[in-house]
Amino acid sequence: MAKVTLTVNGRSVSGECEDRTLLVHFIREKLGLTGTHVGCDTTQCGTCVVHMDGRSVKSCSILAVQASGSTITTIEGLASGGDLHPVQAAFKEHHGLQCGFCTPGMVMTAVDMINRHGGHLDEATVRHELEGNICRCTGYHNIVKAVLAANAEMHGRRQAAE
């Protein structure tokens, strides 16, 4: 058994797990944070995306022991008090979800994308960067609209008419 110590959503946490435990399973089973989903265990679907040390990662591709010492943000850590994060609010406003299974990973990917591009996003870039996240419901149109709207909101820009 390995000891894993992380800062998750601003809180220091520790736990023991087998060396082979994936970060996604540690988050869900040891910490009880079930917003991070397990979809494929092969890095194909993106439902397990979290932020590790400020960058989005697929938590099914990282062992919990590899992440030890890192700062992790899960979907549960995005909202501030009762206020949704701007990306979460945009997904709600622009109907960027249907069944909701992919939504946590999509939102976490979008937050990282917006942060990395400093507000300079266009539809082609958003579509390209979402390639690692699979949604079987929406066809991506509303997801892309939501990401672009959140980008505009977070960077004080007006979004072009749709």
C-alpha positions in Angstrom: 0.0 0.0 0.0 1.2 3.5 -0.9 0.4 6.7 1.0 -0.9 9.5 -1.3 -1.1 13.1 -0.1 -2.8 15.7 -2.3 -4.4 19.1 -2.1 -7.9 18.6 -3.6 -10.2 21.5 -4.1 -8.1 23.5 -1.7 -8.1 20.9 1.1 -5.1 18.7 2.1 -6.0 15.0 1.9 -4.2 11.8 2.5 -5.0 8.1 2.0 -3.6 4.7 1.3 -4.1 2.8 -1.9 -2.5 0.0 -3.9 0.3 1.2 -6.1 -1.8 0.4 -9.2 -4.7 2.6 -8.2 -5.6 5.2 -10.8 -6.1 8.8 -9.8 -9.7 8.7 -10.9 -10.5 5.8 -8.6 -8.6 7.4 -5.7 -10.7 10.6 -6.2 -14.0 8.7 -6.5 -13.5 5.9 -4.0 -11.2 7.3 -1.3 -12.3 10.9 -1.4 -16.0 10.4 -2.3 -15.8 13.0 -5.1 -18.0 11.3 -7.7 -18.3 14.2 -10.2 -15.2 12.9 -11.9 -16.5 10.1 -14.1 -15.0 6.8 -15.3 -16.0 6.2 -18.9 -13.4 4.1 -20.6 -10.2 3.7 -18.5 -8.2 4.1 -21.8 -8.0 7.9 -22.1 -10.4 7.9 -25.0 -13.5 9.6 -23.6 -12.4 12.5 -21.4 -15.0 12.0 -18.7 -12.3 11.8 -16.0 -10.6 15.1 -16.7 -9.4 17.0 -13.6 -6.8 19.7 -13.2 -3.5 18.7 -11.8 -1.2 21.5 -10.8 -3.3 23.9 -13.0 -3.5 21.8 -16.2 -6.2 19.4 -17.4 -5.3 15.7 -17.3 -7.2 12.5 -17.8 -7.2 11.0 -14.4 -7.6 7.5 -15.7 -4.1 7.8 -17.2 -2.3 8.7 -14.0 -1.6 6.6 -11.0 -2.6 8.1 -7.7 1.0 7.7 -6.4 2.3 9.7 -9.4 0.0 12.5 -8.4 1.1 12.6 -4.8 2.2 16.0 -3.8 0.1 17.7 -6.5 -2.8 20.1 -6.4 -6.0 18.7 -7.9 -9.1 20.5 -8.8 -12.2 18.4 -9.6 -15.6 19.6 -10.9 -16.7 19.9 -7.3 -14.0 22.5 -6.8 -14.9 24.9 -9.6 -18.0 26.6 -8.1 -17.5 29.4 -5.6 -20.0 29.0 -2.8 -23.4 28.9 -4.4 -22.2 30.6 -7.6 -21.4 28.4 -10.7 -18.1 28.9 -12.4 -18.6 30.9 -15.6 -18.0 27.7 -17.7 -20.6 25.8 -15.7 -23.1 28.7 -16.1 -22.5 28.8 -19.8 -23.1 25.1 -20.2 -26.4 25.6 -18.4 -27.4 28.7 -20.4 -26.4 27.3 -23.8 -27.7 23.8 -23.2 -24.3 22.3 -23.5 -25.4 19.1 -21.8 -28.1 16.4 -22.2 -27.5 13.3 -20.2 -24.6 15.0 -18.3 -22.2 12.1 -18.2 -19.5 13.9 -20.2 -20.2 17.3 -18.7 -17.7 17.3 -15.9 -14.8 16.4 -18.2 -16.0 18.8 -20.9 -16.2 21.7 -18.3 -12.8 20.9 -16.9 -11.2 20.7 -20.4 -12.9 24.0 -21.3 -11.7 25.9 -18.2 -8.1 24.8 -19.0 -8.5 25.7 -22.7 -9.8 29.2 -21.9 -7.0 29.7 -19.4 -4.3 28.6 -21.8 -5.5 30.6 -24.7 -6.0 33.8 -22.7 -9.4 34.6 -24.2 -8.3 34.1 -27.8 -10.5 31.2 -28.9 -12.5 30.6 -32.0 -14.8 27.8 -33.0 -12.1 25.8 -34.9 -9.8 25.9 -31.9 -12.5 24.8 -29.5 -13.6 21.9 -31.7 -10.0 20.8 -32.1 -9.2 20.9 -28.4 -12.4 19.0 -27.5 -11.4 16.0 -29.7 -10.3 14.1 -26.6 -13.7 14.4 -25.0 -16.6 12.3 -26.3 -20.2 13.3 -26.0 -22.8 10.9 -27.4 -25.8 13.2 -27.0 -25.3 16.8 -28.1 -23.3 16.7 -31.4 -21.0 19.3 -29.8 -22.7 22.4 -31.3 -24.1 23.7 -28.0 -20.9 22.7 -26.1 -18.9 24.8 -28.5 -21.3 27.7 -28.1 -21.0 27.4 -24.3 -17.2 27.4 -24.3 -17.1 30.4 -26.6 -19.6 32.2 -24.4 -17.7 31.4 -21.2 -14.5 32.6 -22.9 -16.1 35.9 -23.7 -17.5 36.2 -20.2 -14.2 35.4 -18.5 -12.2 37.8 -20.7 -14.7 40.7 -20.8 -15.4 40.4 -24.5 -18.6 40.5 -26.4 -19.4 37.3 -28.2 -20.1 37.6 -31.9 -23.8 37.1 -32.8 -24.7 33.4 -33.4 
